[in-house]
Amino acid sequence: MAVCDREMIDIVAFDPFSQEVLLVMVEDRPWGSEGERLFDLQEKFSLYFGYAIGGQLREQYPQAIGRAIRFELRSIEPLGPRERELVNLVLKNHLEPAGIQFSARVLGDGKVH
């Protein structure tokens, strides 16, 4: 699984504690130092956003109706400066206005970043 698969939702899950619907993106490649994954990440966000607000999520998972949505990015290393900049733009311009939360997690370290 990788962010480069821009036509697939990696994971849909329900958080039993927060009652949120989690739409999880997985990146199993290094981010690189020159923004090599930015286009893939941007396209993946577009796919997830369309899926979340376009009705497909609720059609496929009726139990998602009325629940908050959170996108979670799981990667093998922390976001680099360019990736953080892209995430901040997506948050400000798309996710926050739609009421969608976001978190990032480095695989294996157990911490949310």
N, C-alpha and C positions, 0 to 999 in steps of 0.2 A: 504494500500500500504506500502511496506517496501522493503528495499534493499535485504531482504532475498528471494524475488521472483526473482530468477536469470534467469528466462526465459521470462520476460516481460519488455518491455520498458514502463516506467511509464507514461511519458508525452512527446509528440512531439509538439512543438509550434514554432511560428515565431515571433521574436521580431520586432515590427513595427518601432522602433527607430534605432536599429543597423542593421536591415535586416538580422540578424543571425538566423540560425536554432537552437533552443534550444532543447536539449535532457535532460530532467529533471529526476533525481533520487530522490525518496522521502524516507526518513528514519523516521518512526514515533515511534521508540523505542530509549531509551537512549543508548549511545555508550558503557557504562560500563567502568570500570576502568582497566580491564585486557585484552582489545582488543577483546572482545567477538564478535564484528561485523566485524572484519578484513577480515575473509574469505568471508563473504557475500559481503562486499564492493569490494573486489578484483574481485570476480566473476561478480558482476554487472558492473564494469568497463570493463571487458573483453567482456561482452555481448554488451554494448554500443559501444565500440570501433569497434567490428566486424560489428555491424549494420551500423555504420557511414562510415567505409571505405570499407566494403564488397559489397556495392551497394544496399543493401536492403532499406536504407533510401531514396535514390534517385528513386528507383523503386516505392516505396509506396507514395512518395511525390515528384513528378517531379518538383514542385516549389522550391525544395531545391537545385536543380542543380545550381552550380555557387555561392552559398551562403556560407559564413563562418559558421562553426559549433562551438557551445559552449555546453559543458556539464555543468549542474548546479546541485549541490547536495543541496537539501532542507532537513533540519533535525530539530528535536525539540530542539537540544542543539548544541553548537559549537563543532567542531571536537576536540577530545582529542589529546594528543601528538602522540600516535601510529597511529591514523587515519591520522593526518597531515603528518606523515612520509610516509605512504603508498601513499597518494595523491601526495606528492612531487616526489616520485619515478615514479608513473604513468605519471605525467606531464613531467618529464625529459626524460623518456625512450620511451614514446608512444605518448602522446598528442601533445607536442611541436613539435617533428619531423613531425607529420602529419598535423600541422597547426590548431589543435583543441584547443580552449580556454577552460578554466575551471573557475567556480566560485562556492562559497558555500554560502548558505543563511540559517539563522536560522528562522524557521517558526514563524511568529508572531512579530518579532522585526523589520522587514523592512530593515535590514542592510545586505549588502553583506560582507562576511568575506573572 
